[in-house]
Structure formats: C-alpha cells, structure tokens
Amino acid sequence: MLKKILIVENERLIGKLLAKTLKSSGYQICNVVASGEEAVAFVKKVKLDAIVMDTILMGEMDGFEAATLIREEHSVPIVFLTCFNDEDASRRAGKINRSAMIDKFDNLHEIQKAIEMAVS
C-alpha cells in the first residue's frame, strides 16, 4: 500500500516539484495545500502517513502553528521544510514532535530521505 503524504507548501512550483518527485518514488500525494488552515482541515478528513510542511505559509498561521494544531489530535510524522534554519526556527520546531527539519533548497534526494525515515 502506498504511503499517503500531504504537502503543505506556499510556493506552488516547489509543491508541484515535490509532489512529482515523491509520486515517482512510490508515495501517494493526497493533496498539495498552501496554508496552515487548509492543512489542519485536510488532516481531519484523511488519515496520512506523513506531512511535508513548509514553515512559511499563506494564511494566518505558519507551519509551526499548523503542525502544533495537527499534533494535538494526530500522531502523523511531520517533515519541516525551511529556508530560514535559524535559532528561532530550530527552537519552535523543537517544541513539536517532528521527524526532521530540512533546508528547503537541499537537493530532493535529501528531502526524500527524510520522508522515508519519517514513514518507516
């Protein structure tokens, strides 16, 4: 059975590229959304194996806030993508039981490896 992944990414092209890459690696991409609000609502409807979550999102909440709400009710692994891997981002991510925090502009192989570890 394919592992179900939600991609939460505010940059549409990056979301599409991630979806295409993960799909070709055998994952089922359930949806690509751009806001934390959409992610929280989607997780209530679909049982997922992992979430790939950007830290900066459209809407009122960022990726850390969305992940916090999701983790209150679901134990789904979360792999954060960030282009601001600074002390504040590390501190906020550390408060959330996340699987990994990857630089958004790392090669796709590194991102894929983090996802594989999260769903295993």
Residue pairs with C-beta under 8 A, 6 or more apart in sequence:
2 26
2 27
2 28
3 26
3 27
3 28
3 49
3 50
3 119
4 27
4 28
4 30
4 46
4 47
4 48
4 49
4 50
5 22
5 27
5 28
5 29
5 30
5 48
5 49
5 50
5 51
5 52
5 115
6 29
6 30
6 31
6 32
6 33
6 39
6 42
6 43
6 46
6 48
6 50
6 51
6 52
7 15
7 18
7 19
7 22
7 29
7 31
7 32
7 33
7 51
7 52
8 32
8 33
8 34
8 35
8 36
8 38
8 39
8 51
8 52
8 53
8 54
8 57
8 63
8 66
9 15
9 18
9 32
9 33
9 34
9 52
9 54
9 81
10 34
10 35
10 54
10 56
10 57
10 58
11 54
12 34
14 54
14 104
15 32
15 34
16 32
17 108
18 32
18 52
18 108
18 111
19 29
19 32
21 108
21 111
21 112
22 29
22 52
22 112
22 115
23 29
25 112
27 115
30 42
30 46
30 48
31 42
31 46
33 39
33 42
34 57
34 58
34 59
35 57
35 58
35 59
35 60
35 61
36 57
36 59
36 60
36 61
36 62
36 63
36 65
36 66
36 69
37 59
37 60
37 61
37 66
38 59
39 51
39 53
39 57
39 66
39 70
40 66
40 69
40 70
43 51
43 70
43 73
43 74
43 76
44 73
48 74
48 76
49 76
49 77
49 119
50 76
50 77
50 78
50 79
50 99
50 115
50 118
50 119
51 67
51 70
51 76
51 77
51 78
51 79
52 79
52 81
52 111
52 115
53 63
53 66
53 67
53 78
53 79
53 80
53 81
54 63
54 80
54 81
54 82
54 104
55 62
55 63
55 64
55 80
55 81
55 82
55 84
55 89
55 93
56 62
56 63
56 82
56 83
56 84
57 63
57 66
61 69
63 80
63 82
64 92
64 93
64 95
64 96
67 78
67 80
67 96
67 98
68 95
68 96
70 76
70 78
71 78
71 96
71 97
77 98
77 99
77 118
77 119
78 96
78 98
78 99
78 118
79 98
79 99
79 100
79 101
79 102
79 111
79 114
79 115
79 118
80 93
80 98
80 100
80 101
80 102
81 102
81 103
81 104
81 111
82 89
82 101
82 102
82 103
82 104
83 103
83 104
83 105
85 101
85 103
89 101
90 101
93 101
99 114
99 117
99 118
100 114
100 117
100 118
102 110
102 111
102 114
